[in-house]
Amino acid sequence: EMTDTGKWELAIHYNEDIDEDIDEDVKLVVTQETINKMKTHNYKNKDDTKCAICYEEFEVNDEVLDIPCEHLFHCLCITKWLTENSYKCPVCKTQIAEYINK
């Protein structure tokens, strides 16, 4: 039997060639298991950078999730986005699976 991660990875592989043909009602998302494999770090800068999901400014030591395109999001914000909305970065549409599977 295929694991949830395996099913997700298969869906991503299948989707690479037909992305524009997928019914808009179908959501390809990231499993919590995949999120757990990703690295996080604490935000260190003291500038006015904002999370592109909640639009709140980052505070020093806020937890952020490392994603391949290096866009910054609060860990909770991007986790919710990836598990409920899409397997792609909400800013540039980079596929998160490409990063996890390397």
N, C-alpha and C positions, 0 to 999 in steps of 0.2 A: 504494500500500500504506500502511496506517495504521501509525504508529509505536507503540511500546509505551505512550508517554505518552498518545497519542490513544486507544488502546484503554482505558487505565485511566480517562481522563476520561470516555469514553463509558460505561463500566461504572458510574462514580460517578453520572453524570447519570441513567442508567436506574434505578439503585438508589434514588434519592431518593424515588420514589413507592411502591416495593415492598419497602422495607427489611425489614419483618417477615415477608415471604413467602419470602425467600431461604433455601435449604437451609443448615443450619448447617455442613455440610461444605465449603461454598464459602467461600473467603477472598478478600476484596477487600483488596489491599495496595497500598502506594505503591512505585513503582519507584525505584531508586537515582538515576536521572536526575532525578526530581522532588525527592528529598532534596537533591541537589546544588544545586538552585535556591533552597533555603531558606537563610536567614541564620542565622549562629551568633554567639554572643558569649561572653565569659568572665564567669563568675560573680564578683560583686564583694562581696557581703554577707558579714558575719562573724556569722552566726547559726546556728541548728540546723536549718535547712531541709533536708529529705531528698528524694532522688529517689523518686518514687512507683513506680518500677519495681524498682530494686535496694535501696531503703531505706537507702542510704548517705548520710551527710551530705555536702552540697556543701562543697568546699574553695574558697578564693579562687583564681580563675583556672581552675577547671574549665570545660570547654567545654560550653555548653548550646545546644540548638537552639531557635530562635524559632518557636513554634507559635501559631495564632490565639487560643487560649483563655488563653494565658500561663501554663499550668501548666509547672513546671520539671522537666526530666529531663536526665540526662547525655546528651550528644550520641550516644554509642555505644548507650546503653540505648534511647532513643526511636527511633533509626535501625533497630535490630534489631526493635523492636516494630512499627514502621510497614511494614517490608519483609517481615516474616515472619508477623505476626499479624493486623493490621487497619489500615485507612486512617483510623481514628478515634483521638482522644486516649483513652488507657486510663482516665482519670479521669472526664471529662465527656462523652465520645463526640462531640465536635466533629469534623466532617469536615475533614480536612486539605486536601482538594482545594479547598474553598471559599476558603481562604487563598491557595493557590498560584495559582489562576486569576484573581485580582483584579489 
